[in-house]
């Protein structure tokens, strides 16, 4: 665990729709991991992408979590209140020659780049400057060929060569909005998060976050990436895929199902109410029983 001290975990949903079962699994895994170790559990609303957000979704998510019995230890942090911090960090990266403006369009990147584990690898077109006639679109971080390696509590050690597998990645988008990779690193450090428990869809982007932590001299939390809930089409459940929300009027069945999905086996006399569920789930949480996501 980080040398920050007391365990501090978090759940950080985006307000792009109601809480669905996949999000409930992520919330439950992070909550049980924190509570089983007598740690703090925080909520952070990732509301820095207005085009994807739905009016009222943030309040709906918080209300659902409360009805399910989740309790957070500090006021909810809204990333929309942290824009000045992101601006300061990108200014620092640029001033130190660690980030640069890029004028490439998405089509240009797709044409010049090659396919990587998570999409097109940026070929470094603008690393040494852009044409004066071309408008700046994004801000990218300079990567190098050093292997980024970190231990994951579920998947074991994970390794990635950022320059080879990803390329120089975006920290500020063409529309001026700050990228997830930057915001999550800045805010995890701001909130003194010591362990990040989240879905396996973010495993492949974690090396970018570890790299930014190193560039900025920030502590590196522990990581634990939970299996994803997949739909009948084989795709991850998400608000964008119109996944059905969980039933806040009857939370116990969904909680028990989520616990089972995470490899936790309820006792023969299964919990009959929320108090019994939380007492069992927290006292019995076993991280080693969580299934490993296969890629």
Buried (B, 14 or more C-beta within 10 A) or exposed (E): EBEEEEBBBBBBBBBBBBBBBBBBBBBBBBBBBBBBBEBBBBBBBBBBBEEBBEEEBBEBBBBBBEBBBBEBEEEEBBBBEBEEBBEEBBEEBBEEEBBBBBBBEEEBBEEBBEEBEBEBBBBBBBBEEBEEEBEEBBBBBBBEEEEBEBEBBBBEEBEBBBBEBBBBBBBBBBEEBBBBBBBBBBBBBEBBBBBBBBBBBBBBBBBBBBBBBEBBEBEBBBBBBBBBBEEEEEEBBBBEEEBEBBEBEEBBEBBBBBBEBBBBEBEEEEBEEBEBBBEBBBEBBEBEEBEBBEE
